[in-house]
Amino acid sequence: MNGSTLQPWQVVREDENGGRYRIGHCATRAEAQRLIQRLRRGAGPEAVAGAPNYLVERVEAGSGAPR
């Protein structure tokens, strides 16, 4: 691993048009879910109608996924 920290979970934002954007990588699924909670809290109550959908996905080793 060359001293890098393994972060096998990613948070992805999916917009209403199906566009997907990686928000960040996390070491655990629980950490990724906490990140989503913080993002939603920061949006405020007025953003509920057009709120983006956040997903937690596991990054498979050797999948070629960009980091």
N, CA, C and O of each residue as an XYZ file, in Angstrom:
268
protein
N       0.806     -1.198      0.000
C       0.000      0.000      0.000
C       0.844      1.254      0.000
O       0.299      2.350     -0.134
N       2.120      1.143      0.141
C       3.023      2.278      0.069
C       2.718      3.360      1.096
O       2.919      4.543      0.820
N       2.233      2.974      2.283
C       1.982      3.930      3.342
C       0.708      4.740      3.195
O       0.454      5.622      4.015
N      -0.099      4.473      2.186
C      -1.343      5.222      2.021
C      -2.408      4.666      2.958
O      -2.367      3.498      3.345
N      -3.356      5.516      3.314
C      -4.445      5.118      4.194
C      -5.581      4.556      3.355
O      -6.040      5.197      2.410
N      -6.029      3.362      3.700
C      -7.121      2.725      2.976
C      -8.435      3.414      3.332
O      -8.789      3.510      4.507
N      -9.149      3.887      2.331
C     -10.449      4.515      2.528
C     -11.432      3.897      1.538
O     -11.695      4.452      0.471
N     -11.969      2.738      1.914
C     -12.772      1.967      0.969
C     -14.222      2.419      0.775
O     -14.963      1.776      0.032
N     -14.643      3.510      1.426
C     -16.015      3.995      1.278
C     -16.001      5.379      0.658
O     -15.178      6.220      1.019
N     -16.907      5.615     -0.271
C     -17.007      6.932     -0.874
C     -18.423      7.458     -0.739
O     -19.390      6.696     -0.716
N     -18.527      8.776     -0.651
C     -19.819      9.452     -0.617
C     -20.018     10.070     -1.988
O     -19.151     10.780     -2.497
N     -21.172      9.789     -2.578
C     -21.499     10.261     -3.918
C     -22.775     11.094     -3.844
O     -23.749     10.707     -3.197
N     -22.752     12.237     -4.514
C     -23.947     13.086     -4.619
C     -24.571     12.816     -5.978
O     -23.896     12.853     -7.006
N     -25.863     12.545     -5.967
C     -26.576     12.293     -7.217
C     -27.622     13.390     -7.388
O     -28.477     13.576     -6.522
N     -27.557     14.119     -8.507
C     -28.515     15.204     -8.722
C     -29.769     14.700     -9.436
O     -29.866     13.529     -9.803
N     -30.717     15.603     -9.621
C     -32.018     15.232    -10.201
C     -31.915     14.768    -11.651
O     -32.839     14.130    -12.155
N     -30.806     15.077    -12.334
C     -30.616     14.652    -13.719
C     -29.818     13.355    -13.835
O     -29.498     12.910    -14.937
N     -29.500     12.756    -12.691
C     -28.737     11.513    -12.714
C     -27.233     11.705    -12.696
O     -26.482     10.730    -12.721
N     -26.782     12.958    -12.653
C     -25.343     13.218    -12.564
C     -24.811     12.778    -11.213
O     -25.445     13.000    -10.182
N     -23.643     12.153    -11.224
C     -23.055     11.650     -9.977
C     -21.699     12.299     -9.757
O     -20.868     12.372    -10.662
N     -21.495     12.773     -8.516
C     -20.272     13.486     -8.166
C     -19.720     12.942     -6.864
O     -20.420     12.918     -5.852
N     -18.488     12.512     -6.882
C     -17.870     11.992     -5.660
C     -17.563     13.161     -4.732
O     -16.919     14.131     -5.131
N     -18.028     13.059     -3.499
C     -17.834     14.105     -2.501
C     -16.578     13.830     -1.681
O     -15.834     14.755     -1.356
N     -16.337     12.565     -1.345
C     -15.167     12.244     -0.539
C     -15.035     10.759     -0.269
O     -15.925      9.967     -0.579
N     -13.899     10.402      0.318
C     -13.620      9.023      0.709
C     -13.542      8.936      2.222
O     -13.115      9.887      2.878
N     -13.948      7.807      2.782
C     -13.936      7.605      4.225
C     -13.409      6.212      4.548
O     -13.483      5.300      3.724
N     -12.878      6.061      5.754
C     -12.317      4.784      6.175
C     -13.400      3.774      6.547
O     -13.205      2.570      6.381
N     -14.542      4.257      7.051
C     -15.616      3.346      7.456
C     -16.948      3.816      6.885
O     -17.110      4.979      6.515
N     -17.891      2.891      6.822
C     -19.234      3.234      6.352
C     -19.893      4.233      7.310
O     -20.571      5.163      6.873
N     -19.690      4.036      8.610
C     -20.272      4.942      9.604
C     -19.740      6.364      9.420
O     -20.496      7.328      9.540
N     -18.462      6.498      9.133
C     -17.865      7.817      8.889
C     -18.496      8.461      7.662
O     -18.775      9.660      7.666
N     -18.723      7.680      6.616
C     -19.349      8.197      5.397
C     -20.780      8.660      5.683
O     -21.213      9.687      5.162
N     -21.502      7.921      6.495
C     -22.869      8.307      6.833
C     -22.892      9.579      7.686
O     -23.800     10.399      7.547
N     -21.903      9.748      8.564
C     -21.803     10.984      9.350
C     -21.518     12.181      8.435
O     -22.041     13.273      8.659
N     -20.696     11.975      7.415
C     -20.419     13.043      6.454
C     -21.713     13.482      5.766
O     -21.953     14.677      5.600
N     -22.533     12.530      5.372
C     -23.813     12.853      4.732
C     -24.698     13.643      5.691
O     -25.335     14.615      5.286
N     -24.740     13.238      6.946
C     -25.542     13.979      7.932
C     -25.070     15.424      8.061
O     -25.887     16.341      8.138
N     -23.748     15.627      8.084
C     -23.210     16.993      8.174
C     -23.572     17.802      6.933
O     -23.917     18.979      7.036
N     -23.495     17.176      5.763
C     -23.842     17.876      4.521
C     -25.313     18.288      4.530
O     -25.652     19.400      4.124
N     -26.166     17.413      4.984
C     -27.596     17.718      5.020
C     -27.915     18.797      6.039
O     -28.761     19.655      5.785
N     -27.256     18.770      7.184
C     -27.481     19.811      8.206
C     -27.038     21.172      7.684
O     -27.691     22.181      7.950
N     -25.940     21.206      6.947
C     -25.419     22.460      6.419
C     -26.302     23.075      5.352
O     -26.235     24.279      5.108
N     -27.135     22.252      4.709
C     -28.014     22.743      3.647
C     -29.163     23.568      4.215
O     -29.699     24.427      3.515
N     -29.550     23.332      5.451
C     -30.633     24.073      6.085
C     -31.995     23.546      5.683
O     -32.114     22.816      4.698
N     -33.023     23.907      6.434
C     -34.382     23.387      6.195
C     -34.995     23.836      4.876
O     -35.861     23.150      4.335
N     -34.557     24.982      4.349
C     -35.150     25.475      3.092
C     -34.729     24.655      1.879
O     -35.335     24.787      0.815
N     -33.710     23.814      2.010
C     -33.187     23.041      0.879
C     -33.848     21.675      0.728
O     -33.447     20.892     -0.133
N     -34.842     21.377      1.541
C     -35.448     20.042      1.538
C     -36.079     19.694      0.192
O     -35.930     18.565     -0.275
N     -36.774     20.627     -0.437
C     -37.475     20.343     -1.683
C     -36.524     19.907     -2.793
O     -36.812     18.943     -3.502
N     -35.411     20.589     -2.954
C     -34.476     20.258     -4.018
C     -33.205     19.604     -3.510
O     -32.153     19.701     -4.141
N     -33.305     18.935     -2.365
C     -32.113     18.356     -1.736
C     -31.515     17.255     -2.609
O     -32.242     16.430     -3.165
N     -30.196     17.248     -2.726
C     -29.548     16.185     -3.503
C     -29.615     14.854     -2.761
O     -29.798     14.816     -1.544
N     -29.469     13.800     -3.486
C     -29.450     12.466     -2.918
C     -27.994     12.076     -2.699
O     -27.191     12.128     -3.631
N     -27.650     11.687     -1.479
C     -26.294     11.243     -1.171
C     -26.287      9.736     -0.997
O     -27.196      9.163     -0.397
N     -25.251      9.099     -1.527
C     -25.113      7.650     -1.456
C     -23.766      7.290     -0.854
O     -22.787      8.019     -1.015
N     -23.724      6.155     -0.156
C     -22.466      5.605      0.340
C     -22.187      4.357     -0.487
O     -23.029      3.465     -0.584
N     -21.008      4.301     -1.078
C     -20.636      3.151     -1.909
C     -19.284      2.611     -1.473
O     -18.394      3.364     -1.081
N     -19.148      1.311     -1.548
C     -17.872      0.681     -1.244
C     -17.008      0.699     -2.493
O     -17.466      0.360     -3.584
N     -15.748      1.099     -2.322
C     -14.791      1.106     -3.429
C     -14.033     -0.219     -3.358
O     -13.340     -0.497     -2.379
N     -14.169     -1.007     -4.374
C     -13.485     -2.305     -4.422
C     -12.022     -2.110     -4.769
O     -11.688     -1.318     -5.650
N     -11.156     -2.824     -4.086
C      -9.715     -2.765     -4.369
C      -9.461     -3.241     -5.789
O      -9.991     -4.269     -6.212
N      -8.661     -2.502     -6.512
C      -8.316     -2.879     -7.881
C      -9.423     -2.635     -8.886
O      -9.363     -3.132    -10.011
N     -10.447     -1.863     -8.486
C     -11.568     -1.622     -9.413
C     -11.244     -0.563    -10.454
O     -11.986     -0.373    -11.418
N     -10.133      0.121    -10.249
C      -9.774      1.176    -11.194
C     -10.507      2.467    -10.935
O     -10.430      3.401    -11.733
N     -11.224      2.529     -9.816
C     -11.969      3.752     -9.480
C     -10.973      4.871     -9.190
O      -9.972      4.645     -8.510
N     -11.235      6.069     -9.694
C     -10.318      7.188     -9.451
C     -10.304      7.554     -7.984
O     -11.330      7.472     -7.309
N      -9.152      7.956     -7.487
C      -9.031      8.350     -6.067
C      -8.643      9.761     -5.961
O      -8.491     10.278     -4.854
